[in-house]
């Protein structure tokens, strides 16, 4: 089901994904979103599965995790309203890089690769803004990962 409302529009405009879009571009993208609801404990996406869509979190809390050696699960990030995930599959067309599970009842808005391509064909300016917003978020995530790696490499004070 396509979504549209003044409240949803205001919410989305305040998220990093939709920043800088014109009204027409925002309206176009909103018309392409599909609302998805998940109960607490539901797996939204699973690491390794094919993926051709991304999600914007409207409400709820989610956990991003990755499998490690010997089947261990490592909690990578927490997501809440305004966050988005799944964008990597739209850019690199690879399988899902992590598992995302709803920790509470969750409402997401899904944007498929096919709809993003339609945006490209319909409103190139909106498409460029979305891709730029995705790139900015990926850069922020890479910087955080770099910081974590650097902290792991620091010599401990007791050594």
C-alpha positions in Angstrom: 0.0 0.0 0.0 1.4 3.4 -0.9 1.6 5.9 1.9 0.9 9.6 2.2 0.0 12.0 5.0 1.2 15.4 6.2 2.6 13.8 9.4 4.5 11.1 7.4 5.9 13.7 5.1 7.1 15.9 7.9 8.7 12.9 9.6 10.5 11.7 6.5 11.8 15.2 5.6 13.5 15.3 9.1 15.3 12.0 8.4 18.8 11.9 6.8 17.6 9.9 3.9 15.1 12.5 2.6 17.1 15.6 3.5 17.4 18.3 0.8 14.6 17.0 -1.4 12.2 19.3 -3.1 8.5 18.9 -2.4 8.0 17.3 -5.7 10.9 14.9 -5.2 9.7 14.0 -1.7 6.1 13.4 -2.9 7.4 11.1 -5.6 9.5 9.0 -3.2 6.7 8.9 -0.6 4.4 7.5 -3.3 6.9 4.7 -3.9 7.1 3.6 -0.2 5.3 0.6 1.1 4.5 0.3 4.8 5.8 -2.9 6.5 4.9 -3.9 10.1 6.8 -6.3 12.2 6.1 -7.8 15.7 8.8 -7.8 18.4 11.3 -10.6 17.7 10.6 -10.7 13.9 13.5 -10.9 11.5 13.2 -8.1 9.0 16.2 -9.2 6.9 18.7 -12.0 7.4 22.5 -11.9 6.7 23.3 -13.6 3.4 19.8 -13.5 1.9 19.3 -11.7 -1.4 18.1 -8.1 -1.0 16.7 -5.6 -3.4 15.2 -3.0 -1.0 16.0 -0.7 1.9 13.9 0.4 4.9 13.3 3.6 6.8 12.4 3.2 10.4 9.2 5.0 11.3 8.7 3.6 14.8 10.1 0.8 16.9 13.5 -0.4 17.8 15.7 -2.8 15.9 19.0 -4.6 16.3 21.6 -5.1 13.6 23.8 -8.2 14.1 26.4 -10.2 12.2 27.5 -13.8 12.5 31.0 -14.4 13.7 33.3 -17.4 14.3 31.7 -20.5 15.8 28.2 -19.2 15.3 28.5 -16.3 17.7 26.2 -13.3 17.0 27.7 -9.8 17.3 25.4 -6.9 18.0 26.6 -4.2 15.5 24.1 -1.4 15.9 20.7 -0.3 17.3 18.2 1.4 15.0 15.2 3.6 15.8 12.9 6.2 14.2 14.6 8.1 11.4 17.3 5.5 10.8 17.5 3.5 7.6 19.1 0.2 6.6 19.4 -2.1 3.6 20.8 0.6 1.3 24.0 -1.4 0.7 22.1 -4.0 -1.4 20.8 -1.2 -3.6 24.2 0.2 -4.3 26.4 -3.0 -4.6 23.7 -5.5 -5.5 25.1 -8.1 -3.1 23.3 -10.2 -0.5 22.4 -8.8 2.9 25.4 -8.0 5.0 23.7 -8.3 8.4 20.6 -9.5 10.1 18.0 -7.0 11.4 15.5 -8.0 14.1 12.7 -5.9 15.5 13.1 -5.5 19.3 9.6 -4.0 19.6 6.6 -3.6 17.4 8.0 -1.8 14.4 6.7 0.2 11.4 9.1 0.5 8.4 8.8 2.0 5.0 10.3 0.0 2.2 11.9 1.3 -1.0 12.7 -1.2 -3.6 15.6 -1.0 -6.1 13.0 -1.0 -8.9 11.2 2.0 -7.4 14.5 3.8 -6.9 15.3 3.2 -10.6 11.8 4.7 -11.4 12.8 7.7 -9.4 16.0 8.0 -11.5 14.0 7.9 -14.7 11.3 10.3 -13.4 13.2 12.9 -11.3 17.0 12.8 -11.6 17.5 15.5 -9.1 15.6 13.6 -6.4 17.5 10.5 -7.3 20.9 12.3 -6.9 19.8 13.7 -3.5 18.8 10.3 -2.3 22.1 8.7 -3.5 24.1 11.6 -1.9 22.2 11.1 1.4 22.9 7.4 1.3 26.6 8.1 0.7 26.7 10.6 3.6 25.3 8.0 5.9 27.7 5.3 4.7 30.6 7.7 5.3 29.3 8.4 8.9 29.1 4.6 9.5 32.6 4.1 8.0 34.0 6.8 10.3 32.4 5.1 13.4 33.8 1.8 12.3 37.3 3.3 11.8 37.1 4.8 15.3 36.1 1.4 16.8 38.9 -0.4 15.0 41.4 2.3 16.1 40.3 1.9 19.7 40.8 -1.9 19.5 44.3 -1.4 18.3 45.4 1.0 21.1 47.8 -0.5 23.6 46.2 -1.1 27.0 47.4 1.1 29.8 48.3 -2.0 31.9 50.8 -3.3 29.4 
